[in-house]
Amino acid sequence: MAFDPEMFLTRYADAYNSRDPDALRSFFVLEDPRFAVFEDFSEKLFDGEAYGMILEAVFDATGEMVFDLLRCDTFGDYATVHAIQKIIDRDDAGAIVEALIRATLLISRAGGQPRIVSAHFSSLPASVEACCFPGVCRG
């Protein structure tokens, strides 16, 4: 089965932007006990039940999501997608703010509809200085 990572990411963002938690949940294998999402900015590892509850919050979201695909590698029935997730919103003063998140998604392509079985989300540093220390750069 051919896998189009750009289309997958576009559909994922569309589900978020339409504020449809059911559509958003359909992108994840939440029912599998091996499912996991790690967010380095919250320092939490979520199982399917906990992450399903987090996805309910899409009702209250105000920003718009888009993805920039960096790379996709396929391995049999799996694809690893590396992308930058952007959430664009307005702050209390009405200024546009943008959250940039590194997303690494392990996607199962078995069983018809591609679905995320594991993911890692991490914040991008706001600047080069924020990610560099003497002798080491994490960016």
Secondary structure by P-SEA (a helix, b strand, c coil): ccccaaaaaaaaaaaaaacccccccccccccccccbbbbccccccccaaaaaaaacccccccbbbbbbbccccccccbbbbbbbbbbbbcccccbbbbbbbbbbbbccccccbbbbccbbbbbcccccccccccccccc
